[in-house]
Amino acid sequence: MKYILVLGIEYKFFQKPADLTIYIGNKFIDTFRLDRDFGTTNILPNIESKWYEKFNKKHWLTCPMRMLVWRQMPKLFKVYEIDDSAIEGNLEIECKNANTDFTNGFMRNYSLIKFPVVSLFKKDLMENRGEKAMKAIVKFGDAVEKYQKRKGKDLNEVPEAPEGVFRGRWPTARSFWVSRQTEIYEKSGTRLSDEWLGGSFTAKLNIHKKHHMHVFAPIRGRKELGFPNDYGHPKVLSLASCTQLLNTYNEDQRSNHT
């Protein structure tokens, strides 16, 4: 069985390139260099509306809060096909990015990187232009809305989780552990996917199996609920409906790892 790993990256360049190397377990996946700025873009013109229309979810494309995210998606995506047998342990993103003008105790300029999209999912979910994935997302959405109705909550509210409980954003990671060899400027610790990161570090995401699928585990010390609540989040929906990504999943030149 094949899986797809997707990384969406934003980068603010300063002076020198950043070098990134990706591993799953001890297996090398890829290495590449960022030698210029990579910002955000409005991805809506590249979204296929077919399944939104079929599943009566067109409002997911027009909701004002979601519109803000649709218009600020990363320009740079890296896509990899990985065999099921090669997936174990951690996904690690090693970043060498110690590019600053630090002198005499002051630092005004530096390179920054962000990983707003880190996703892992079965390739067959994207068959027929993402139909299976969209069905799964709609199913999650219906489950959340049913819960909200039963509890008498506003359907536009996100159901709150008890303290220490994790609500996922399947199949994307909302946070990860950042490990640093030196903590002079920044400490090791948990970081959200929307946070800018400076300096050199290794981002680590634990992979485990749930419902017979490889998925990202919740961050340390937190318990995972039975279903994700960000079912209509553009960072999830784009995986199954952005034309460039849908085309890339089946390109022969895409990186393959077995």
N, C-alpha and C positions, 0 to 999 in steps of 0.2 A: 504494500500500500504506500502511496506517495503522499507527502505533506508539502505544504507551501509555507515558507517563512517570508514575511514581508516586513521590511524596515522602512519607515518614513523618517526622514532626517532633515533638520534645519541646522544651518551652520553660519556663524559670523566669523569671517576670516580676519586674521591679523598677522601680518609679516610672513609667517611660514605655514605650509600645509599641515593638516592633521592626518595622521595615519591610523586607520581602523582595521582590526583583524577580528574575524568572527569564528567562534568555535561552538560546537555542541558536544558536550562531554569533552573528550580529548581529541575530537575530530575537527580538523581544519575545514572551514567552509569557504572563506574568502578573505582577501585583504584588498583595500583600496585607499585612495588618497583624496582628501578634500582640499582643493587648492584655490577655491573662490567662495564667495557667499552663495548659500542656498537658502532662499527665503520661503514665502508662502504664496499660494495662488488660489483663485476662485475656481473650485473644481466642478461647480454645478453645470457649466456648459458641456462637460464630458461625462455626465451621469445619464445612464440609460433609464428611462422612466417606465419601461415595460412592466416590470414586476410591481412597482409602486401602484400602477394603475390596476393591475390584475388583483392585487391583494387589498385594494382600497386604502392605500397608505400614502397617497400623494401629499398629504399634509406634512409628512416627514421631510419633504423637500422645501416646504414653504413656511414652516414654523419659525417665527422671528429668532428665537434663541438658537435653533439649529442653523439658521442662515448665517449667523456669525461664524460658526465653525466651518461650514461649507466653503466660506469665502477665505478661510485662513488655513488651508490644508498645505502640507509640505510639498514643495516642488520635486524633491528628490526622493525616489523610492528605489529600494533594492529588493529584488525578488529571487528566491532560491527554491528549487525543488529538492526535497530531501526524502530518502527512503525511510520508512517506518523503523527498520532495523538499526538505523544510525542515530535514532533519537533517544537519548538518555541523559541523566544528570542535569547539567545547567546549560543554558544558552549564555555565552559570555561574549561581550563586545569590548575588546581591548582598545582603548583610545589613547594615542600618544599626541598630546595637544598642549604642551607646556609653552605656549607662545604668548608672552607678555612683554611689557616694557618696564618690569619691576627693577627699580634702582633706588638705593638709599632708603629703603623702607616704604616706598610709594609705588603704586601701580594704577595707571590710568586707562590703559588699553590692553585688551586680551582677547583671545579667541574663545568662542562659546559654542557649545553644541547641545542639541536637544533631540530626543527620540520620541516624538508625539505618537508615532504608530509603531508598535512591535507586536506582530501577530503570527500565530501558528495555527494551521487548520488543515483538515483533510482536503486533498486536491479535488476529490470527487464532489465536494460541496459546490464547486464552481462549474460543474457541468451545465450545459444548456444556458450559458451566459449568466451563471450565478443563481439559478432558480432554487436549488436545494438550500443554499445559504440564506436566501431571502425568506424561504418558508420557515427555516429554523428561527430567524430573527423575529418574524411575525408571531411565531408560536410563543416565544419568550415574552413579546410585547403583550399578547393576549392574556398570558398568565399573570403578568404584573397588573394589568388593568382590572382583571377579575379580582385580584387581591385588594386593590384599592377600592373597588366598588363595595366589596364585602366589609371593608373597614370604614367605609363612609368617607374616604379621603378624596380630595380634588385630583382628578386624573392627570393634571399637569404637575402635581407634586411628585417628588421622588420618595418612595417609601423609606422611612428611616430604619437603619440597622442598629441593633443593640451595640453598646460599646465593645470593641474587640472583635466585631464581626465584619467580614469582608463581603462587599457586593461587587461582583465581577463585571467586566465589560467584554465578555467572550466575543471573538477569540483574541482580543487585544489585551495587553498588560497595562494596568493603570499605574503601577509602580514597580521599582526594582531596587536591588541592593547595589550601592556604589562602593567599591573597595579602592583605597588609595595606598600606594606604598609610602608616601609622605603626607602628613596632615598639617603641614606648616600653614597653608592658606585655606584649605577646605578639609573637613572631616569626612571619614567614611560614614555611611549610613543609608537609610532608605530615602529614595528620591521619587517624586511623582514624574510621570512621563512628560508632563508639560513644563518641567523645570529646566532652566538653562544650567549647563554644567561647564565649568572651566577646568583647565589643567588636564593632567593625565590621570586615567582611572580605568577600572574594569567594571562594567555594568553586568550584573549577574541575575539571571532569572531562572528559578528552579522549574523543571518540567516534571509533571507527574501525570498519571492516567486517571481520567474521570469519565464515566459513561463510555468506556472503551475507546477513548480518544486521548491523545497527548495534548495537554493544555498547560498553561502557566499556572503554577501554584500560587496561593495567596502569600503575601509577604510575611515575614517571621512574626510569630506570636498572634496571628489573627486567624479566625475561623471563617470558612467559606460558606455562604448560603447556597440554597439549592438552585437558584436561577439568577442570572445577571439582571440588573435593573436598567442599564444604559442600552436597552435594546434598539433604540432608534438613533443612536449617536452616529453622526456622520463619519467618525473614524472607523466605525464598524461597517456602516452601510456602504462606504466607498469601496471596501474590499470586494463586495459582491456586485457593484453597479458602475464603477468607474471604467470607462471603455479601455483606457490604456492598461489598467491592471488586468482586466479580463483578457485582453489580447496577449499580454505578457505571460500569463499562466501557461499558455500553450505554444509559446515561441520555441523553436528548436535551439536558438542560441542562448536561451536562458541557462544560468549556471545549474548544473546537476550534481548531486552528491549522494553517494550510496555507501 
